[in-house]
Amino acid sequence: MGLRFKYNIVLLLACAVGITVATAISYVIVRKTAVQEVEQSINLLRANATAVRSYTLNNIDPLLSDNGDILFLPEKITSFAARSVFDTFNEEFPEFRYKEAALNPTNPADLPNALETDMIEQFRADPSLERIAAEVETDEGSFLTVAFPVTIYQEGCLRCHSDPDIAPPAMVDLYGSENGFGWQLGETVGAQIISAPMALVEERARETAIILVSGLAFVFLLVFVLTNLMLARIVLRPVRRMSTVAEKVSMGDFSIDEYRKPGKDEISSLSISFNRMRRSLERAMSMIDV
């Protein structure tokens, strides 16, 4: 087993261990980064939905409130506007989901499930809580779910949700007077809930990890090639030359030229010492012959 083979075995094992450890560590890091990227996308979606809600309440609702006695238009409802805009967005990015859940909604479709109810109750218990993020397992797979509180800060919302007697009659006729009322200013009544599949996170993490590992593999390959070239030029070739000379000398053949490796490294020093030993041996042999 030659020196180059032993060296390459050790180097390849070191590379394999290094790439494996780097892959494991990098995957954890890039997965965390991927989660943060998806959460940032969710934050942008929430900011857009909040802007749509505010615009609808301040600009659209006043224009459509005059006919509230005979006609109820859902376009003036902030949650309806936010969902409608999101539906358009969802056509291009179907992986995201958006829901506005409320404990006491006007529309029964907005009732929260058990997890959503728990999130809303956490917001109600802690007014300083601004968001809740969780990985949720469903029948459709794992989802990264982020919830934001829906709190009544504008009195315009109370026109439809404080008391059935002051709500638009057309809305009461459509949805009834049992649900969606009794809300109070400053009360957290629900949550904006945005979800993205964890497959999206895993895909981004996998893509980033592949790029990183490919870069590491290229670097290790470059190191492997360069160190082999240096090993051959600096160590193996001089050692072979000295080995050839040593074999000839050991058989009494002093006609072969001395080998002197240029430089000041250890191999060069060894070649000088070897030549000195050869000359001493040659003188000793000549004295014996006499």
N, C-alpha and C positions, 0 to 999 in steps of 0.2 A: 504494500500500500504506500504509494508515493506521497511526498510532502504536499504536492498540489492537491491531490485527492483528499487528504486529511483536512487541509485548510478549507477546501470547498465544502466538505461535509459540515464542518463547524459553522462556516459562514451561512450556508443554506439553512441549517437548523436555527441559527440566530435570526435570520431573516424571517423564517416561518413563524417563530415565536413572536418576533417583533410585530409582524403584520397582524397576527391573530390578536395580540393584546391591543394594538392600535385600533384594529377594527372594532373590538368590543367597546373600548373606551370612546372611540369616535361616534359609534352608533348611539350610545347613551347621550352624548353631547348634542349630536345633530338632531336626535329625536326631540330633545328638550327644546332646541332651537326651532324645529318644525312646529311643535305645539305652540310656541310663542308667535310664530308667523301666522298660524291659523287663527289664534286668538286675536291677533292684530286685524286680520280680515273680518273677524266677527265684530270687533270694536268699530270698524268702519261701517259695517252694515247697520249696527245699532245707531251710530251717529246719523246715518242717512235716514233711518226710520224715525228718529227723534225730530230731525229737521222737517220731515214730511208731516209729522203730527202737529208740530208747532205752526207750520204754514197753514195747515188745514184749519186749525182752531182759530187762528188770528185773521185769515184772509178768505177762506172758503165758507166757513160756517156763517159769518155775518151776511153773506150774499144769498144763502139758501135758507135762512131762518124765517123769512116772511111768510112762507106758505106752510109752516109747521102744523097748522090746524087741519089742513086737508091732505097734505102730501109729505111723506117722510122720505128724504133722499139720503141713502147711506153714504154718499160721497162727502158729506160734511162731517162724518164721524172720523175721528183721528185714527183709530185702530183700523178701520176699513181702508182709509187712504194709505196707511203704512203697509198693510198687507197687499193692496193692489199694486203699489210700486214694487214691492218685493217680488210679487208674482212675475212681473215683467223682467226683473233682474234674474229670477230663478230659471227663466227659459234659457239663458246662456250659462248660468252656473247652477245646475240642478242639484249639486251635492249639498248645498246649504238649505237649512230649514228655518222658518221664522214663525213664531206664535206669540200672541199676546193673550196670556191667561189671566183670569181674574177669579177671585173667590166668589164673587157675586156678580157675574156678568149679565148683561142684557141678553146677549145671544148665547144659548146653551152650548154652542160649538166652542165657546171660549172657556169652558170649564177646565180646570187643571186636572192632570192625573195626580197620582200619589206623590211622585217626585216633585212635580211642579208646585203642588200644594205645600210641601215641606220647604221648598225654596222661598215661596212667598211668605210663609210664616217666619222664616229666619229674617227676612227683610223687615217684617213688621216688628219683630222682637228687638232688632238692632238697627235703628235708623241711620247709623253711620256706615252700615254695610253697603258698598256700592256695586258689588258683583259677586257672583258665586259661579265657580267653574268646577265641572265634574265630568268624569268619563262614565258614560251610561251604557249598559248592555241592554239591547233590545232584540226582538225577534229578527230584525233586519241587520243586526250587527252592532258593533261598538261605535258610540258617538261621543264626540267632545261637545258638551253642552255648557253654555254660558248664559246665565240669567242676570238681568238688570231690573231694579225695582221700578214699578210704575206708581208714582206718587202724585196725588192731586195738588198741584201748585197754582193752578189758574181757575178762577171762579167760573170761567166759561164752561168747564166740564160739568159743573154742578147743575147747569140748566137741564141736562138730560138725566142726571143720576142722583140728585139729592132727594126729590119728592115727586111722586107721580102727578101731583096736582099742578106742578109748575112745568112738568116735562111737556114736550110737543105732543099734542093729542094724537097726531098720526103715528108717532112712535109707540105710544101706549097702546093704540089699537093694533099695531103690528106685533109687538112683543109682549104685551100685557103689563100689568102693574106690580107683578110679584118679584121680578128679578131686575137687578141692575140699579137699585135705588138705595138710598141711605148712605151714600158716600159722603165723606166730609173732607173739608179743605185740610191738606197736610197729611192725609191718610194714605198709606201704601195699600192699594187695592189689588195689585197684581204684579205681573212681571213680563218683561220682554225676554223671550227665550229663543236663542239662536243656537242651532246645532250644525255640526259638520262631522262627517264620518271619520273615524280614526284611520280608515284606509287612506284618506287623504294625507294624514300626518305620516303614516308609515311609508307612503309613496315618496313624499318629500324627503323623509329621513333616509330612505333607501337610496334615492338618487344622489343625495349629498354624500352618503357614506361610500357609494361606489366611486364617485369622483375622488374622494379623499384617499381611499384604499388604492385606487389606480395610480394616483400620484406617488404614494408610498412605495408601491411595487416598482414603479419606474425608477425611483431613487435607489432602491435596493439593487435593482438590476444594473444600474449605472455603477454603483459601488462594487458590485460583483465583478463586472467586466474590468473596471479600472484597477481594482486590487489584484486581479489575476494577471493583468499586464505588468503591473509593478512588481508582483511576486516573481514573474518569469524573468524580467529584466534585471532586477536588483538582487534577487536571491538565487533562483533556480539555475539560471545560466552560468553565473560565476561558480556556484557549487559544483555543477557538472564539470566545468573546465578543471577545477581543482581536483575533483574526483578522478578524472582521466589522468591528470599528471601524477596524482598519488598512486594510482594503480601501476603506471609505468615505472615509477621510482621504486615501488615496493618489489618489483621484479628485476631491479638492477639496471634499468634503462634510464640513464641520465641524459640521453641525447634530446629528449623532448624539451621544448622551450619553457622557461618559467612563465607563470601566469601572474600578472599584476593587475588587479581590478582598480580602475581609476576611482578617485574619491577618497573621502575620509570617514566612511561609515564602518560598521563592525565587520562587514564582509571584506572591505578593503584592508582593514587591519589584519584580518585572518589570512588574507592572501600574502601579505608581507611576512607574517610569522611563518607561514607554510614554506615560503621561498627560503627563509633563513634556515629553517629546519632541514630543507632539502640540501642546501649547500653544506651544512654541517655533516649531514649524512654522507654526502658525496666525498667530502674530505676524509671522513673516517674510513669509508670503503677503500679510498685510494691508499691510505696508510696501511690498511690490512693487506692489500694486494702487494705492496712493496715488501 
